[in-house]
Amino acid sequence: GHGVKQDFEQAREWFLKATTQGHAASQFTLGVMYHNGHGVKQDFEQAREWFLKATTQGHAASQFTLGVMYHNGHGVKQD
């Protein structure tokens, strides 16, 4: 962290609060956390759900990451 101790659990809580307001970047970041297992158990299906929420708002990085997940077959049927 910059100026604070790195704390994935605390970060997750703040991102969750922002997602309740439809904040696409927070939805994407939660997807990344689940995809990579940062502060949470790695869960590709949960990551996919967060990325999908962000894509409905036109979040390009989420769209790209979902494409990569389908390409690699992570949490989705490879297509």
Backbone hydrogen bonds in HBPLUS format (Angstrom, degrees):
<---DONOR---> <-ACCEPTOR-->    atom                        ^
c    i                          cat <-CA-CA->   ^        H-A-AA   ^      H-
h    n   atom  resd res      DA  || num        DHA   H-A  angle D-A-AA Bond
n    s   type  num  typ     dist DA aas  dist angle  dist       angle   num
A0011-ALA N   A0007-ASP O   2.94 MM   4  6.20 161.1  1.98 154.1 160.4     1
A0012-ARG N   A0008-PHE O   2.82 MM   4  5.99 158.8  1.86 147.9 153.4     2
A0013-GLU N   A0009-GLU O   3.12 MM   4  6.43 154.2  2.19 144.6 150.7     3
A0014-TRP N   A0010-GLN O   3.12 MM   4  6.48 158.7  2.16 151.7 156.4     4
A0015-PHE N   A0011-ALA O   2.87 MM   4  6.15 163.1  1.90 158.4 163.6     5
A0016-LEU N   A0012-ARG O   2.87 MM   4  6.06 158.5  1.92 150.6 156.6     6
A0017-LYS N   A0013-GLU O   3.08 MM   4  6.36 155.1  2.14 145.0 151.1     7
A0018-ALA N   A0014-TRP O   3.06 MM   4  6.38 156.4  2.12 147.8 153.8     8
A0019-THR N   A0015-PHE O   2.91 MM   4  6.21 146.3  2.02 148.7 158.6     9
A0020-THR N   A0016-LEU O   3.31 MM   4  6.64 138.5  2.50 144.1 153.1    10
A0020-THR N   A0017-LYS O   3.27 MM   3  5.49 135.9  2.48  98.7 109.7    11
A0021-GLN N   A0018-ALA O   2.97 MM   3  5.38 153.3  2.05 108.9 117.5    12
A0023-HIS N   A0018-ALA O   3.29 MM   5  5.55 160.4  2.33 134.1 134.3    13
A0022-GLY N   A0019-THR O   2.90 MM   3  4.85 161.9  1.93 108.3 110.7    14
A0026-SER N   A0023-HIS O   3.18 MM   3  5.53 127.1  2.47 104.6 117.3    15
A0027-GLN N   A0023-HIS O   3.14 MM   4  6.51 151.8  2.23 147.5 156.0    16
A0028-PHE N   A0024-ALA O   2.89 MM   4  6.16 159.1  1.93 153.0 158.5    17
A0029-THR N   A0025-ALA O   2.92 MM   4  6.09 157.9  1.97 140.5 146.8    18
A0030-LEU N   A0026-SER O   2.92 MM   4  6.12 156.6  1.97 147.8 153.4    19
A0031-GLY N   A0027-GLN O   3.02 MM   4  6.27 152.4  2.10 142.5 150.6    20
A0031-GLY N   A0028-PHE O   3.02 MM   3  4.97 112.4  2.50  92.7 109.3    21
A0032-VAL N   A0028-PHE O   2.91 MM   4  6.30 150.3  2.00 149.5 158.0    22
A0033-MET N   A0029-THR O   2.90 MM   4  6.19 156.3  1.95 147.4 153.9    23
A0034-TYR N   A0030-LEU O   2.98 MM   4  6.28 163.0  2.01 154.4 157.5    24
A0035-HIS N   A0031-GLY O   2.81 MM   4  5.94 154.0  1.88 146.9 155.5    25
A0036-ASN N   A0032-VAL O   2.89 MM   4  5.98 160.7  1.93 153.5 156.9    26
A0037-GLY N   A0033-MET O   2.79 MM   4  5.57 121.6  2.13 136.9 151.5    27
A0038-HIS N   A0033-MET O   2.93 MM   5  4.77 146.5  2.04 134.8 141.4    28
A0043-ASP N   A0034-TYR O   3.01 MM   9  5.30 159.7  2.05 132.1 138.7    29
A0047-ALA N   A0043-ASP O   2.96 MM   4  6.23 157.3  2.01 150.3 157.6    30
A0048-ARG N   A0044-PHE O   2.87 MM   4  6.06 158.4  1.92 145.9 151.3    31
A0049-GLU N   A0045-GLU O   3.08 MM   4  6.38 153.5  2.15 144.1 150.5    32
A0050-TRP N   A0046-GLN O   3.15 MM   4  6.50 158.8  2.20 151.2 155.5    33
A0051-PHE N   A0047-ALA O   2.91 MM   4  6.19 164.2  1.93 157.7 162.7    34
A0052-LEU N   A0048-ARG O   2.83 MM   4  6.02 158.4  1.88 151.8 157.8    35
A0053-LYS N   A0049-GLU O   3.10 MM   4  6.38 153.7  2.17 144.3 150.6    36
A0054-ALA N   A0050-TRP O   3.17 MM   4  6.47 156.9  2.22 148.4 153.9    37
A0055-THR N   A0051-PHE O   2.89 MM   4  6.17 149.5  1.99 149.8 159.2    38
A0056-THR N   A0052-LEU O   3.22 MM   4  6.47 144.5  2.36 146.9 153.9    39
A0057-GLN N   A0054-ALA O   3.00 MM   3  5.43 154.5  2.07 109.2 117.5    40
A0059-HIS N   A0054-ALA O   3.27 MM   5  5.51 160.6  2.30 137.5 136.0    41
A0058-GLY N   A0055-THR O   2.87 MM   3  4.92 163.1  1.90 112.3 113.9    42
A0062-SER N   A0059-HIS O   3.16 MM   3  5.54 125.2  2.47 105.7 118.8    43
A0063-GLN N   A0059-HIS O   3.15 MM   4  6.50 153.0  2.22 148.4 156.6    44
A0064-PHE N   A0060-ALA O   2.93 MM   4  6.21 161.3  1.96 154.5 159.0    45
A0065-THR N   A0061-ALA O   2.90 MM   4  6.06 162.7  1.93 144.0 149.2    46
A0066-LEU N   A0062-SER O   2.90 MM   4  6.07 156.9  1.96 149.0 154.6    47
A0067-GLY N   A0063-GLN O   3.10 MM   4  6.34 153.3  2.18 142.3 149.7    48
A0068-VAL N   A0064-PHE O   2.97 MM   4  6.38 151.9  2.05 150.2 158.2    49
A0069-MET N   A0065-THR O   2.88 MM   4  6.18 153.1  1.96 146.4 154.2    50
A0070-TYR N   A0066-LEU O   2.93 MM   4  6.24 159.0  1.97 152.6 157.3    51
A0071-HIS N   A0067-GLY O   2.88 MM   4  6.09 153.2  1.95 144.7 153.2    52
A0072-ASN N   A0068-VAL O   2.86 MM   4  6.07 153.6  1.93 150.5 156.7    53
A0073-GLY N   A0069-MET O   2.71 MM   4  5.61 121.1  2.06 139.3 154.8    54
A0074-HIS N   A0069-MET O   2.99 MM   5  4.94 149.6  2.08 136.4 142.2    55
A0079-ASP N   A0070-TYR O   3.28 MM   9  5.72 153.3  2.36 128.3 135.7    56
